[in-house]
Amino acid sequence: MAFTNRVTTRLSTPTVISMLVIFGLLLVSCTSDAERIRKANEAAASSDEATTTQSKEVIAPQATQIPNSANISVFEIRDGDCLQMFVPDAGAEFEETEIVNCNGNWDYKSLNSFVVEEDGIYPGDPFFHQQSISQCDRRYSISMFPSKESWALNDRTVSCLQASFGLDTTELEMLDSMINVSTVIEGECANHIPMSDYSMVELVDCQEDWDFLVVNTFSLSDGPFPGDVSIQSQADRHCGANANNFYPPTAESWQGIGDRLVICAYE
């Protein structure tokens, strides 16, 4: 089980300022379309009747001439936006994405965002990983954070994105029960989710069937990756008699995002 959070930087080019100017000049009509989509999404999210057939007809693009999609800069992403985009490997950079109607198919939803209260030298991926665990909505699967170049231009915003994992709008209850595995706490029961590469788990009632119960968690000390034997020894000491399994960091997650979490479980 890999405890990895796929994270991606927002933009990293020497021409970031001119890129922003270009977006401001050339995407005016797209931004207008984006605002119309965004307002429809906000109306659906705030309405108690948003899940009824009648309300869906009211906010459907065909009924109100709302466009199906619009291109936006990644700097324009707001909480609640639904996006269609391919997320590259961890640490990769991209500049533009596509906002879509949340009642249709989407790849990612922006759950929340936060501003890092930090100055000075660029803190790196492990810092943003830890900040995401503590400040993102637990349903997030990836976080989008500043690059070195945008950091130098005072970019401090981290966006927390929920992946759809191919589930459609009729399966939102299932989707919203899925949380980032790094955020589990003692006493919670969960099911493994292979389609997420085990980066997510499904929270379930402990009175029902479950794959594992979280007995407790602990963090390994910083330094070089300790290896399987050392991690096993520390798990034997910290997990306790009620745990019969544990889920540690991998060498890749240790190095790439500073993952130090060990989850002690009963299965």
Backbone as CSV, one residue per row, in Angstrom:
resi,resn,N_x,N_y,N_z,CA_x,CA_y,CA_z,C_x,C_y,C_z
1,MET,0.848,-1.198,0.000,0.000,0.000,0.000,0.881,1.245,0.000
2,ALA,0.730,2.047,-0.971,1.594,3.215,-1.106,0.919,4.450,-0.532
3,PHE,1.557,5.065,0.422,1.026,6.279,1.007,1.595,7.469,0.272
4,THR,1.098,7.672,-0.919,1.587,8.779,-1.726,0.449,9.711,-2.050
5,ASN,0.718,10.978,-1.985,-0.190,12.027,-2.393,0.350,12.595,-3.674
6,ARG,-0.336,12.422,-4.761,0.155,13.023,-5.987,-0.038,14.524,-5.901
7,VAL,1.029,15.249,-6.068,0.984,16.705,-5.961,1.612,17.303,-7.202
8,THR,1.184,18.464,-7.557,1.690,19.078,-8.781,1.854,20.567,-8.586
9,THR,2.884,21.112,-9.197,3.103,22.545,-9.091,2.274,23.284,-10.112
10,ARG,2.007,24.545,-9.799,1.060,25.301,-10.595,1.677,25.821,-11.892
11,LEU,2.863,26.362,-11.854,3.478,26.918,-13.045,4.940,27.175,-12.757
12,SER,5.804,26.873,-13.705,7.228,27.087,-13.480,7.901,27.433,-14.799
13,THR,7.820,28.723,-15.183,8.494,29.183,-16.385,9.073,30.562,-16.124
14,PRO,10.110,30.947,-16.841,10.679,32.288,-16.662,9.727,33.385,-17.086
15,THR,8.699,33.033,-17.852,7.804,34.062,-18.389,6.466,34.069,-17.679
16,VAL,6.467,33.746,-16.394,5.197,33.614,-15.694,4.393,34.901,-15.703
17,ILE,5.046,36.060,-15.567,4.306,37.326,-15.543,3.654,37.580,-16.897
18,SER,4.437,37.410,-17.976,3.855,37.621,-19.301,2.754,36.615,-19.589
19,MET,2.885,35.394,-19.052,1.827,34.391,-19.226,0.538,34.880,-18.598
20,LEU,0.636,35.473,-17.417,-0.557,35.971,-16.747,-1.201,37.102,-17.549
21,VAL,-0.379,37.967,-18.135,-0.905,39.049,-18.958,-1.614,38.483,-20.184
22,ILE,-0.998,37.479,-20.800,-1.610,36.854,-21.972,-2.957,36.250,-21.621
23,PHE,-2.999,35.515,-20.482,-4.275,34.950,-20.060,-5.307,36.045,-19.856
24,GLY,-4.891,37.175,-19.279,-5.827,38.254,-19.024,-6.374,38.854,-20.300
25,LEU,-5.545,38.899,-21.351,-5.966,39.514,-22.594,-6.723,38.565,-23.505
26,LEU,-6.287,37.305,-23.561,-6.816,36.381,-24.552,-7.953,35.507,-24.054
27,LEU,-8.117,35.389,-22.732,-9.138,34.493,-22.223,-10.339,35.242,-21.646
28,VAL,-10.557,36.476,-22.140,-11.672,37.260,-21.608,-12.992,36.552,-21.851
29,SER,-13.212,36.112,-23.101,-14.471,35.431,-23.397,-14.556,34.104,-22.677
30,CYS,-13.398,33.387,-22.565,-13.395,32.119,-21.852,-13.708,32.333,-20.384
31,THR,-13.157,33.427,-19.827,-13.413,33.723,-18.424,-14.893,34.002,-18.202
32,SER,-15.511,34.707,-19.160,-16.939,34.974,-19.054,-17.717,33.668,-19.047
33,ASP,-17.368,32.758,-19.929,-17.998,31.447,-19.951,-17.734,30.708,-18.644
34,ALA,-16.513,30.831,-18.151,-16.160,30.170,-16.893,-17.010,30.685,-15.744
35,GLU,-17.264,31.986,-15.727,-18.086,32.560,-14.663,-19.516,32.055,-14.739
36,ARG,-20.026,31.871,-15.929,-21.389,31.353,-16.079,-21.473,29.914,-15.581
37,ILE,-20.463,29.124,-15.914,-20.415,27.746,-15.416,-20.288,27.743,-13.898
38,ARG,-19.431,28.602,-13.393,-19.179,28.659,-11.947,-20.449,29.053,-11.187
39,LYS,-21.179,30.031,-11.707,-22.403,30.462,-11.033,-23.444,29.346,-11.023
40,ALA,-23.527,28.592,-12.121,-24.455,27.461,-12.161,-24.057,26.409,-11.141
41,ASN,-22.766,26.158,-11.022,-22.284,25.186,-10.035,-22.563,25.658,-8.616
42,GLU,-22.358,26.940,-8.360,-22.609,27.492,-7.028,-24.093,27.416,-6.678
43,ALA,-24.941,27.695,-7.668,-26.387,27.638,-7.430,-26.813,26.214,-7.104
44,ALA,-26.250,25.248,-7.815,-26.605,23.852,-7.565,-26.133,23.408,-6.196
45,ALA,-24.923,23.850,-5.800,-24.363,23.438,-4.515,-25.124,24.032,-3.342
46,SER,-25.676,25.237,-3.517,-26.350,25.923,-2.413,-27.842,25.629,-2.337
47,SER,-28.401,24.996,-3.349,-29.836,24.738,-3.384,-30.180,23.410,-2.736
48,ASP,-31.175,23.415,-1.879,-31.631,22.172,-1.244,-32.268,21.232,-2.262
49,GLU,-32.687,21.791,-3.412,-33.356,20.999,-4.430,-32.439,20.673,-5.600
50,ALA,-31.142,20.828,-5.410,-30.208,20.670,-6.524,-30.170,19.258,-7.078
51,THR,-30.583,18.279,-6.276,-30.527,16.893,-6.746,-31.826,16.422,-7.382
52,THR,-32.851,17.264,-7.416,-34.104,16.870,-8.035,-34.044,17.077,-9.537
53,THR,-34.910,16.391,-10.256,-34.925,16.506,-11.715,-35.231,17.927,-12.153
54,GLN,-36.165,18.570,-11.449,-36.564,19.910,-11.837,-35.406,20.882,-11.724
55,SER,-34.648,20.824,-10.599,-33.555,21.764,-10.404,-32.428,21.478,-11.375
56,LYS,-32.226,20.211,-11.715,-31.202,19.889,-12.693,-31.552,20.487,-14.052
57,GLU,-32.861,20.499,-14.378,-33.262,21.089,-15.644,-33.015,22.588,-15.642
58,VAL,-33.173,23.210,-14.463,-32.987,24.650,-14.382,-31.537,25.036,-14.624
59,ILE,-30.601,24.229,-14.073,-29.196,24.611,-14.162,-28.463,23.891,-15.286
60,ALA,-29.183,23.042,-16.034,-28.517,22.318,-17.114,-28.076,23.294,-18.197
61,PRO,-26.922,23.028,-18.833,-26.432,23.933,-19.868,-27.428,24.135,-20.997
62,GLN,-28.190,23.077,-21.379,-29.125,23.207,-22.485,-30.259,24.173,-22.153
63,ALA,-30.663,24.231,-20.857,-31.814,25.045,-20.486,-31.451,26.517,-20.341
64,THR,-30.213,26.828,-20.000,-29.833,28.207,-19.728,-28.699,28.686,-20.632
65,GLN,-28.371,27.902,-21.653,-27.317,28.239,-22.592,-25.974,28.416,-21.890
66,ILE,-25.788,27.684,-20.822,-24.498,27.682,-20.145,-23.553,26.800,-20.951
67,PRO,-22.353,27.262,-21.250,-21.426,26.431,-22.024,-21.045,25.172,-21.266
68,ASN,-20.667,24.148,-21.996,-20.266,22.891,-21.364,-18.925,22.998,-20.671
69,SER,-18.044,23.838,-21.202,-16.703,23.951,-20.632,-16.083,25.277,-21.028
70,ALA,-15.018,25.636,-20.338,-14.255,26.838,-20.668,-12.835,26.672,-20.152
71,ASN,-11.875,27.151,-20.918,-10.484,27.097,-20.494,-10.190,28.206,-19.486
72,ILE,-9.460,27.865,-18.451,-9.048,28.853,-17.458,-7.590,28.601,-17.091
73,SER,-6.930,29.631,-16.608,-5.594,29.484,-16.043,-5.704,28.730,-14.726
74,VAL,-4.682,27.966,-14.379,-4.711,27.269,-13.093,-4.719,28.250,-11.932
75,PHE,-4.295,29.490,-12.172,-4.342,30.514,-11.139,-5.773,30.973,-10.860
76,GLU,-6.697,30.651,-11.760,-8.086,31.083,-11.621,-8.967,30.061,-10.908
77,ILE,-8.443,28.898,-10.590,-9.257,27.862,-9.950,-9.786,28.361,-8.612
78,ARG,-11.077,28.171,-8.377,-11.716,28.571,-7.123,-12.336,27.351,-6.446
79,ASP,-12.573,27.470,-5.158,-13.227,26.400,-4.413,-14.588,26.102,-5.051
80,GLY,-14.879,24.818,-5.243,-16.145,24.410,-5.831,-16.091,24.178,-7.325
81,ASP,-15.019,24.609,-7.982,-14.902,24.390,-9.425,-14.748,22.906,-9.737
82,CYS,-15.425,22.453,-10.787,-15.224,21.106,-11.307,-14.393,21.212,-12.576
83,LEU,-13.421,20.325,-12.713,-12.409,20.464,-13.751,-12.255,19.181,-14.544
84,GLN,-11.949,19.351,-15.810,-11.519,18.232,-16.637,-10.067,18.475,-17.006
85,MET,-9.191,17.591,-16.531,-7.776,17.767,-16.827,-7.034,16.477,-16.539
86,PHE,-5.944,16.310,-17.248,-5.041,15.208,-16.984,-3.956,15.714,-16.054
87,VAL,-3.824,15.084,-14.891,-2.807,15.498,-13.943,-1.540,14.692,-14.202
88,PRO,-0.434,15.359,-14.493,0.817,14.642,-14.765,1.421,14.072,-13.495
89,ASP,2.585,13.482,-13.631,3.254,12.882,-12.482,3.567,13.929,-11.429
90,ALA,3.829,13.447,-10.198,4.107,14.340,-9.073,5.214,15.317,-9.421
91,GLY,4.983,16.583,-9.064,5.982,17.608,-9.281,5.949,18.232,-10.659
92,ALA,5.155,17.670,-11.584,5.081,18.230,-12.933,4.319,19.546,-12.909
93,GLU,4.485,20.326,-13.959,3.914,21.664,-14.009,2.918,21.776,-15.155
94,PHE,1.855,22.536,-14.947,0.985,22.869,-16.055,0.320,24.198,-15.785
95,GLU,-0.230,24.788,-16.826,-0.617,26.188,-16.776,-2.109,26.424,-16.953
96,GLU,-2.802,25.503,-17.588,-4.183,25.742,-17.989,-5.015,24.505,-17.723
97,THR,-6.292,24.710,-17.421,-7.205,23.597,-17.207,-8.564,23.972,-17.779
98,GLU,-9.567,23.125,-17.558,-10.887,23.322,-18.149,-11.942,23.195,-17.065
99,ILE,-12.737,24.248,-16.872,-13.829,24.207,-15.911,-15.073,23.668,-16.606
100,VAL,-15.822,22.800,-15.898,-17.012,22.170,-16.473,-18.148,22.208,-15.458
101,ASN,-19.340,21.855,-15.932,-20.506,21.806,-15.060,-20.403,20.612,-14.116
102,CYS,-20.652,20.837,-12.839,-20.509,19.777,-11.840,-21.589,18.703,-11.950
103,ASN,-22.660,18.983,-12.687,-23.696,17.967,-12.881,-23.331,16.966,-13.963
104,GLY,-22.262,17.237,-14.691,-21.801,16.324,-15.722,-20.575,15.567,-15.264
105,ASN,-19.819,15.067,-16.219,-18.596,14.340,-15.895,-17.457,15.315,-15.623
106,TRP,-16.697,15.037,-14.591,-15.524,15.845,-14.275,-14.423,14.951,-13.719
107,ASP,-13.198,15.420,-13.833,-12.049,14.660,-13.343,-11.697,15.031,-11.912
108,TYR,-11.768,16.332,-11.622,-11.394,16.820,-10.293,-12.329,17.933,-9.858
109,LYS,-12.547,18.018,-8.547,-13.299,19.124,-7.970,-12.406,19.813,-6.942
110,SER,-12.387,21.143,-6.990,-11.617,21.911,-6.016,-12.425,22.017,-4.727
111,LEU,-12.000,21.293,-3.701,-12.745,21.242,-2.447,-12.511,22.482,-1.597
112,ASN,-11.260,22.846,-1.438,-10.922,24.028,-0.669,-9.511,24.457,-1.038
113,SER,-9.141,25.629,-0.600,-7.795,26.132,-0.824,-7.349,26.881,0.428
114,PHE,-6.062,27.071,0.542,-5.540,27.825,1.680,-4.263,28.532,1.270
115,VAL,-3.929,29.560,2.034,-2.734,30.345,1.772,-1.672,29.969,2.795
116,VAL,-0.494,29.634,2.319,0.610,29.256,3.187,1.213,30.514,3.798
117,GLU,1.261,30.554,5.123,1.848,31.690,5.829,3.344,31.439,6.002
118,GLU,4.059,31.577,4.910,5.484,31.238,4.912,6.201,32.144,3.925
119,ASP,7.393,32.589,4.295,8.217,33.394,3.411,9.614,32.782,3.355
120,GLY,10.462,33.392,2.551,11.831,32.904,2.473,12.020,31.900,1.354
121,ILE,12.928,30.955,1.572,13.295,29.972,0.566,12.119,29.039,0.279
122,TYR,11.987,28.651,-0.984,10.935,27.712,-1.391,11.012,26.446,-0.541
123,PRO,9.914,26.061,0.131,9.981,24.975,1.113,10.022,23.564,0.550
124,GLY,9.586,23.348,-0.695,9.682,22.028,-1.303,8.463,21.149,-1.108
125,ASP,8.425,20.027,-1.850,7.278,19.132,-1.875,6.875,18.587,-0.506
126,PRO,7.826,18.096,0.326,7.419,17.545,1.630,6.665,18.548,2.499
127,PHE,7.074,19.813,2.433,6.378,20.851,3.199,4.927,20.957,2.746
128,PHE,4.711,21.012,1.431,3.351,21.159,0.911,2.522,19.904,1.186
129,HIS,3.164,18.755,1.182,2.465,17.510,1.520,1.905,17.573,2.936
130,GLN,2.739,17.973,3.876,2.296,18.046,5.261,1.232,19.126,5.457
131,GLN,1.396,20.260,4.788,0.391,21.315,4.871,-0.947,20.846,4.312
132,SER,-0.897,20.059,3.239,-2.127,19.552,2.629,-2.852,18.596,3.559
133,ILE,-2.102,17.728,4.225,-2.724,16.785,5.163,-3.463,17.525,6.267
134,SER,-2.864,18.600,6.764,-3.450,19.298,7.907,-4.532,20.304,7.522
135,GLN,-4.500,20.820,6.279,-5.413,21.913,5.939,-6.399,21.600,4.814
136,CYS,-6.164,20.544,4.066,-7.118,20.193,3.008,-8.323,19.458,3.581
137,ASP,-9.455,19.583,2.899,-10.602,18.720,3.147,-10.121,17.277,3.046
138,ARG,-10.570,16.407,3.957,-10.064,15.033,4.000,-10.340,14.247,2.726
139,ARG,-11.262,14.713,1.912,-11.600,14.007,0.677,-10.619,14.307,-0.460
140,TYR,-9.632,15.138,-0.213,-8.728,15.502,-1.295,-7.845,14.323,-1.691
141,SER,-7.533,14.255,-2.973,-6.641,13.206,-3.465,-5.328,13.762,-3.994
142,ILE,-5.348,14.997,-4.477,-4.113,15.662,-4.861,-4.181,17.117,-4.417
143,SER,-3.020,17.733,-4.289,-2.992,19.163,-4.020,-2.118,19.846,-5.064
144,MET,-2.515,21.044,-5.419,-1.787,21.842,-6.399,-1.156,23.010,-5.663
145,PHE,0.154,23.163,-5.775,0.845,24.158,-4.964,1.825,24.961,-5.809
146,PRO,2.388,26.047,-5.257,3.281,26.908,-6.045,4.542,26.190,-6.513
147,SER,5.051,26.640,-7.645,6.369,26.217,-8.110,7.405,27.182,-7.531
148,LYS,8.674,26.894,-7.759,9.729,27.798,-7.278,9.572,29.184,-7.886
149,GLU,9.232,29.229,-9.177,9.121,30.510,-9.854,7.909,31.304,-9.383
150,SER,6.750,30.629,-9.247,5.567,31.359,-8.795,5.690,31.734,-7.312
151,TRP,6.416,30.916,-6.540,6.693,31.248,-5.137,7.464,32.560,-5.048
152,ALA,8.435,32.737,-5.934,9.231,33.968,-5.949,8.383,35.181,-6.296
153,LEU,7.219,34.936,-6.940,6.299,36.012,-7.282,5.150,36.112,-6.268
154,ASN,5.414,35.564,-5.059,4.474,35.648,-3.925,3.231,34.777,-4.084
155,ASP,3.308,33.749,-4.888,2.236,32.758,-4.947,2.327,31.876,-3.707
156,ARG,1.261,31.840,-2.909,1.256,31.054,-1.670,0.002,30.171,-1.550
157,THR,-0.756,30.038,-2.623,-2.035,29.327,-2.560,-1.870,27.844,-2.875
158,VAL,-2.501,27.011,-2.052,-2.555,25.574,-2.289,-4.014,25.198,-2.532
159,SER,-4.276,24.490,-3.629,-5.631,24.037,-3.956,-5.743,22.545,-3.690
160,CYS,-6.810,22.147,-3.015,-7.036,20.744,-2.650,-8.098,20.159,-3.580
161,LEU,-7.729,19.150,-4.350,-8.593,18.620,-5.394,-9.046,17.200,-5.089
162,GLN,-10.317,16.955,-5.329,-10.920,15.627,-5.174,-11.013,14.975,-6.545
163,ALA,-10.444,13.790,-6.702,-10.543,13.057,-7.961,-11.880,12.321,-8.027
164,SER,-12.413,12.174,-9.230,-13.693,11.473,-9.399,-13.503,9.965,-9.507
165,PHE,-12.302,9.522,-9.873,-12.003,8.096,-10.048,-13.010,7.406,-10.961
166,GLY,-13.526,8.170,-11.920,-14.448,7.596,-12.896,-15.882,7.482,-12.414
167,LEU,-16.165,7.844,-11.159,-17.540,7.792,-10.657,-18.326,8.955,-11.238
168,ASP,-19.603,8.741,-11.527,-20.393,9.821,-12.095,-21.227,10.501,-11.014
169,THR,-22.048,11.451,-11.434,-22.784,12.273,-10.474,-23.854,11.500,-9.716
170,THR,-24.172,10.281,-10.133,-25.134,9.474,-9.391,-24.465,8.710,-8.248
171,GLU,-23.141,8.797,-8.155,-22.412,8.056,-7.134,-21.637,8.975,-6.196
172,LEU,-22.145,10.191,-6.000,-21.443,11.167,-5.181,-21.375,10.755,-3.717
173,GLU,-22.367,10.009,-3.239,-22.339,9.563,-1.840,-21.132,8.659,-1.604
174,MET,-20.883,7.763,-2.537,-19.708,6.904,-2.466,-18.434,7.738,-2.531
175,LEU,-18.408,8.692,-3.465,-17.221,9.522,-3.646,-16.927,10.333,-2.393
176,ASP,-17.954,10.884,-1.783,-17.752,11.731,-0.611,-17.428,10.937,0.649
177,SER,-17.522,9.618,0.588,-17.104,8.792,1.728,-15.628,8.406,1.628
178,MET,-14.990,8.793,0.529,-13.585,8.470,0.318,-12.699,9.594,0.843
179,ILE,-11.717,9.236,1.682,-10.810,10.237,2.239,-9.369,9.848,1.937
180,ASN,-8.507,10.840,2.003,-7.087,10.587,1.819,-6.578,9.696,2.945
181,VAL,-5.861,8.644,2.587,-5.416,7.670,3.585,-4.524,8.304,4.644
182,SER,-3.850,9.385,4.307,-2.962,10.045,5.264,-3.717,10.765,6.372
183,THR,-5.048,10.861,6.252,-5.828,11.602,7.241,-6.642,10.700,8.164
184,VAL,-6.468,9.379,8.075,-7.253,8.496,8.943,-6.863,8.705,10.402
185,ILE,-7.806,8.456,11.309,-7.550,8.621,12.733,-7.975,7.370,13.496
186,GLU,-7.476,7.263,14.689,-7.741,6.102,15.538,-9.239,5.864,15.713
187,GLY,-9.644,4.615,15.566,-11.036,4.232,15.771,-11.881,4.219,14.521
188,GLU,-11.351,4.716,13.406,-12.121,4.719,12.168,-12.004,3.367,11.459
189,CYS,-13.084,2.988,10.773,-13.101,1.765,9.969,-13.165,2.151,8.504
190,ALA,-12.479,1.379,7.682,-12.360,1.767,6.282,-12.215,0.554,5.382
191,ASN,-12.492,0.781,4.108,-12.266,-0.205,3.065,-11.170,0.290,2.127
192,HIS,-10.371,-0.633,1.633,-9.358,-0.279,0.661,-10.012,0.093,-0.672
193,ILE,-9.372,0.991,-1.421,-9.894,1.400,-2.720,-8.786,1.214,-3.754
194,PRO,-8.724,0.036,-4.382,-7.650,-0.231,-5.348,-7.598,0.761,-6.502
195,MET,-8.769,1.253,-6.953,-8.766,2.140,-8.115,-8.081,3.466,-7.821
196,SER,-7.821,3.762,-6.555,-7.108,4.984,-6.188,-5.624,4.732,-5.961
197,ASP,-5.150,3.537,-6.329,-3.771,3.129,-6.005,-3.539,3.165,-4.502
198,TYR,-4.618,2.935,-3.771,-4.604,2.864,-2.306,-4.206,4.184,-1.640
199,SER,-4.287,5.277,-2.391,-4.043,6.582,-1.777,-5.279,7.081,-1.037
200,MET,-6.446,6.445,-1.294,-7.695,6.810,-0.656,-8.293,5.583,0.020
201,VAL,-9.116,5.813,1.029,-9.879,4.742,1.664,-11.328,5.179,1.775
202,GLU,-12.218,4.206,1.850,-13.642,4.494,2.024,-13.996,4.350,3.499
203,LEU,-14.408,5.443,4.132,-14.837,5.382,5.527,-16.189,4.680,5.610
204,VAL,-16.321,3.744,6.538,-17.568,3.016,6.727,-17.885,2.937,8.214
205,ASP,-19.141,2.665,8.512,-19.580,2.475,9.890,-18.927,1.207,10.446
206,CYS,-18.358,1.319,11.630,-17.691,0.160,12.226,-18.672,-0.946,12.611
207,GLN,-19.971,-0.644,12.597,-20.974,-1.669,12.850,-21.266,-2.497,11.598
208,GLU,-20.736,-2.047,10.461,-20.935,-2.763,9.208,-19.647,-3.490,8.825
209,ASP,-19.627,-4.094,7.654,-18.428,-4.774,7.181,-17.345,-3.764,6.843
210,TRP,-16.101,-4.093,7.168,-14.980,-3.223,6.852,-13.722,-4.052,6.613
211,ASP,-12.753,-3.432,5.930,-11.485,-4.107,5.647,-10.505,-3.983,6.801
212,PHE,-10.475,-2.804,7.416,-9.558,-2.622,8.540,-10.047,-1.536,9.488
213,LEU,-9.630,-1.680,10.736,-9.892,-0.702,11.784,-8.572,-0.030,12.131
214,VAL,-8.565,1.297,12.179,-7.356,2.027,12.534,-7.158,1.943,14.050
215,VAL,-6.113,1.264,14.452,-5.808,1.122,15.882,-5.108,2.377,16.386
216,ASN,-4.097,2.804,15.672,-3.419,4.063,15.965,-2.469,4.384,14.824
217,THR,-1.870,5.554,14.860,-0.873,5.958,13.871,0.332,6.542,14.591
218,PHE,1.481,6.499,13.929,2.657,7.180,14.465,3.547,7.587,13.298
219,SER,4.453,8.515,13.564,5.350,9.024,12.530,6.775,8.567,12.788
220,LEU,7.453,8.186,11.733,8.851,7.799,11.801,9.730,9.045,11.823
221,SER,10.926,8.902,12.364,11.849,10.035,12.450,12.412,10.379,11.082
222,ASP,12.781,11.661,10.897,13.386,12.094,9.650,14.758,11.459,9.463
223,GLY,15.255,11.543,8.247,16.538,10.950,7.905,16.407,10.096,6.666
224,PRO,17.414,9.292,6.352,17.324,8.376,5.218,16.222,7.348,5.444
225,PHE,15.690,6.810,4.349,14.656,5.781,4.469,15.186,4.630,5.319
226,PRO,14.477,4.255,6.399,15.023,3.292,7.358,15.037,1.845,6.881
227,GLY,14.235,1.517,5.883,14.193,0.146,5.398,13.141,-0.688,6.110
228,ASP,12.791,-1.811,5.514,11.696,-2.644,5.994,11.943,-3.192,7.397
229,VAL,13.160,-3.631,7.673,13.448,-4.249,8.975,13.274,-3.243,10.102
230,SER,13.808,-2.048,9.916,13.680,-1.005,10.941,12.227,-0.585,11.138
231,ILE,11.488,-0.438,10.023,10.080,-0.043,10.132,9.279,-1.127,10.845
232,GLN,9.549,-2.380,10.526,8.866,-3.489,11.195,9.132,-3.452,12.694
233,SER,10.371,-3.196,13.077,10.730,-3.138,14.497,9.993,-2.008,15.206
234,GLN,9.924,-0.851,14.548,9.223,0.282,15.166,7.723,0.037,15.231
235,ALA,7.178,-0.627,14.223,5.751,-0.958,14.254,5.452,-1.927,15.385
236,ASP,6.345,-2.883,15.619,6.156,-3.828,16.721,6.091,-3.098,18.060
237,ARG,6.865,-2.029,18.183,6.898,-1.280,19.441,5.706,-0.348,19.595
238,HIS,5.274,0.292,18.503,4.295,1.374,18.606,2.857,0.964,18.310
239,CYS,2.667,-0.087,17.543,1.301,-0.412,17.116,0.467,-1.040,18.229
240,GLY,1.054,-1.843,19.064,0.315,-2.446,20.161,-0.288,-3.791,19.793
241,ALA,-0.782,-4.462,20.820,-1.278,-5.833,20.650,-2.564,-5.903,19.848
242,ASN,-3.312,-4.813,19.774,-4.589,-4.839,19.060,-4.434,-4.745,17.542
243,ALA,-3.247,-4.417,17.078,-3.010,-4.315,15.641,-2.377,-5.600,15.123
244,ASN,-2.849,-6.066,13.987,-2.250,-7.253,13.371,-1.662,-6.956,11.992
245,ASN,-1.635,-5.669,11.619,-1.026,-5.261,10.356,-0.678,-3.779,10.449
246,PHE,0.154,-3.322,9.547,0.464,-1.895,9.506,0.783,-1.510,8.067
247,TYR,0.584,-0.214,7.777,0.827,0.326,6.448,1.863,1.439,6.556
248,PRO,3.076,1.224,6.055,4.157,2.199,6.195,4.351,3.041,4.930
249,PRO,5.211,4.049,4.997,5.611,4.755,3.777,6.407,3.830,2.860
250,THR,6.440,4.166,1.586,7.336,3.487,0.660,8.609,4.320,0.537
251,ALA,9.626,3.735,-0.054,10.862,4.491,-0.291,10.588,5.698,-1.191
252,GLU,9.661,5.528,-2.145,9.337,6.618,-3.068,8.597,7.753,-2.358
253,SER,7.601,7.408,-1.549,6.855,8.457,-0.856,7.708,9.116,0.226
254,TRP,8.612,8.354,0.813,9.537,8.904,1.819,10.401,9.989,1.199
255,GLN,10.961,9.680,0.052,11.872,10.607,-0.603,11.130,11.732,-1.302
256,GLY,10.038,11.386,-1.973,9.370,12.360,-2.823,8.549,13.389,-2.092
257,ILE,7.795,12.977,-1.080,6.877,13.913,-0.409,7.066,13.953,1.103
258,GLY,8.136,13.328,1.588,8.386,13.388,3.026,7.401,12.605,3.856
259,ASP,6.856,11.529,3.304,5.880,10.705,4.012,6.559,9.950,5.148
260,ARG,6.025,10.108,6.372,6.593,9.434,7.538,5.535,8.657,8.322
261,LEU,4.316,8.615,7.828,3.193,8.067,8.583,3.135,6.551,8.510
262,VAL,2.916,5.925,9.669,2.646,4.502,9.742,1.253,4.326,10.343
263,ILE,0.400,3.566,9.661,-0.960,3.307,10.132,-1.005,1.886,10.698
264,CYS,-1.343,1.788,11.962,-1.471,0.479,12.607,-2.933,0.052,12.515
265,ALA,-3.164,-1.158,12.055,-4.540,-1.587,11.751,-4.832,-2.973,12.263
266,TYR,-6.127,-3.198,12.480,-6.627,-4.544,12.737,-7.486,-4.943,11.548
267,GLU,-7.184,-6.103,10.966,-7.934,-6.541,9.787,-8.700,-7.824,10.099
